[in-house]
Amino acid sequence: MRITGGEYGSRVIKVPKGDLRPTQDMVRSALFSMLAEKVPGCRFLDLFAGTGAVGIEAASRGASEVVFVESARSASAVIKDNLALLGIANSQLFSLDVGMFLEKRLAGDKFDIIYADPPYRGKDGKNWLDLLLNDIKSKALLKEEGLFIMEQRSSEKFEGCSGWEMIRERRYGGTILRVFCIELNKDSEKQDDL
């Protein structure tokens, strides 16, 4: 797997063995094209980091800090190796379940961009999007003008969630990226388009 752009563009990173579903190069490239002006200098949170490719891509494109959260030990070990291989120092890696991370995070620790690529809804039937939207909002994890991006199977529907506005939705084959911001008061200005 290769980094698609920025300082580490074209560099190859390790991929852990197992049942991970890495974000495709085309999807990562489109994501960071969408976020181009928002990434430099941002605090970026990569939930369900898997290979770490999305967070590494953010670091490559100028994020001031990237926080990775991945519960699988083998994947966390590979992320740690990739960070060392590329010399990325402006990062933190938490080998925790995302729910536990969100529960234990430090008060006041806010991010400009939060990216989540959870397991596609499967046997457990969890609706990760609703769970994450509720947790991120209730714990004030996102800065006022921050963005939350969710990668899902393109067949998964979104019915809306109180307090959030979906500002963009893009399909890439069997994958969909949904971009959200915290819903603004009616008297406030709308979020600028990406």
Secondary structure as the mmCIF struct_conf table of DSSP 4:
data_model
#
loop_
_struct_conf.conf_type_id
_struct_conf.id
_struct_conf.beg_label_comp_id
_struct_conf.beg_label_asym_id
_struct_conf.beg_label_seq_id
_struct_conf.end_label_comp_id
_struct_conf.end_label_asym_id
_struct_conf.end_label_seq_id
STRN STRN1 ARG A 2 ARG A 2
BEND BEND1 GLY A 5 GLY A 6
TURN_TY1_P TURN_TY1_P1 GLU A 7 SER A 10
STRN STRN2 VAL A 12 VAL A 12
BEND BEND2 LYS A 17 ASP A 19
HELX_LH_PP_P HELX_LH_PP_P1 PRO A 22 GLN A 24
HELX_RH_AL_P HELX_RH_AL_P1 ASP A 25 MET A 34
TURN_TY1_P TURN_TY1_P2 LEU A 35 LYS A 38
BEND BEND3 VAL A 39 VAL A 39
TURN_TY1_P TURN_TY1_P3 PRO A 40 GLY A 41
STRN STRN3 ARG A 43 LEU A 47
TURN_TY1_P TURN_TY1_P4 PHE A 48 PHE A 48
TURN_TY1_P TURN_TY1_P5 GLY A 50 THR A 51
BEND BEND4 GLY A 52 GLY A 52
HELX_RH_AL_P HELX_RH_AL_P2 ALA A 53 SER A 60
TURN_TY1_P TURN_TY1_P6 ARG A 61 GLY A 62
BEND BEND5 SER A 64 SER A 64
STRN STRN4 GLU A 65 VAL A 69
HELX_RH_AL_P HELX_RH_AL_P3 ARG A 73 LEU A 86
TURN_TY1_P TURN_TY1_P7 GLY A 87 GLY A 87
BEND BEND6 ASN A 90 ASN A 90
STRN STRN5 SER A 91 PHE A 94
BEND BEND7 LEU A 96 LEU A 96
HELX_RH_AL_P HELX_RH_AL_P4 VAL A 98 LYS A 104
HELX_LH_PP_P HELX_LH_PP_P2 ARG A 105 LEU A 106
TURN_TY1_P TURN_TY1_P8 ALA A 107 GLY A 108
STRN STRN6 PHE A 111 ALA A 116
HELX_LH_PP_P HELX_LH_PP_P3 PRO A 118 TYR A 120
BEND BEND8 ARG A 121 ARG A 121
TURN_TY1_P TURN_TY1_P9 LYS A 123 ASP A 124
HELX_RH_AL_P HELX_RH_AL_P5 TRP A 128 SER A 138
TURN_TY1_P TURN_TY1_P10 LYS A 139 ALA A 140
STRN STRN7 LEU A 142 ARG A 153
TURN_TY1_P TURN_TY1_P11 SER A 154 SER A 155
TURN_TY1_P TURN_TY1_P12 SER A 162 GLY A 163
STRN STRN8 TRP A 164 TYR A 172
TURN_TY1_P TURN_TY1_P13 GLY A 173 GLY A 174
STRN STRN9 THR A 175 ILE A 182
HELX_LH_PP_P HELX_LH_PP_P4 GLU A 183 ASN A 185
TURN_TY1_P TURN_TY1_P14 LYS A 186 ASP A 187
BEND BEND9 SER A 188 SER A 188
HELX_LH_PP_P HELX_LH_PP_P5 GLU A 189 ASP A 193
#
